[in-house]
């Protein structure tokens, strides 16, 4: 299977154009909920891809208005690249969204697109997840105040934590999206990043939530102090060591999740993340 078969084509993409302002990118990110937006420039009727503007970049540089100064370089691929080659690129670069460029912007392909390809049998999915899963698992106690749990996710550099009850048994899973769902932007002149909230009344926390993001810019937000058990997902989807990558990918797509705890004999023994399935493709 090729990238062309999995990507979102240019005809379905919204881009921002140079020269432009941060507001152009903000409008796209707010409406679509994506973590970045492709930037193009038209030169004598020819469109050229120039880079990406990310939500993280806008948050880190709230006073920068020029789109050209917010541009970030990004790895690119082509329509003829195989899904296996793309998976390797994503793993090496830590990229979850890769622009497809062949002289001009042809589309965007994401980690979810690759996972869907595995789920549908269009990419190899016969490997057992027991050989792919990480054995170290990020965990948090169910009674932990949510702000403390958010800091734990941040310091662990993980988008999830398996929630443990009083008996140290898994009772749920908490993701960074769960935290962002209940976080509220704090306004006030002395707070970091307040110019985003105060200068643009449409700039709400709901609008800057990440899809597949790994960044929790919570210095200027308020998070409820109630315990994790009130915000976690209690119905945990799990897999065993012998579950195939394809079956696991199907679960990820069906439940719209990026990681699944792995169990053996009822005990938690690892975690399977979507990027682990990409690593299996990269090894082929």
Secondary structure, 3 states (H helix, E strand, C coil): CEHHHHCEEHHHCCCEEECCEHHHHHHHHHHHCCCEEEEEEEECCEEEEEEEEEHHHHHHCCCCCEHHHHCECCCEECCCCEHHHHHHHHHHHCCCEEEEECCCEEEEEEHHHHHHHHHCCCCCCCCEHHHCCECCCCEEECCCEHHHHHHHHHHHCCCEEEEECCCCCEEEEEEHHHHHHHCEECCCCCCCCHHHHHHCCCCCHHHHCCCCCCCCCHHHEECCCCEHHHCCECCCCEEECCCEHHHHHHHHHHHCCCEEEEEECCEEEEEEEHHHHHHHHHCC
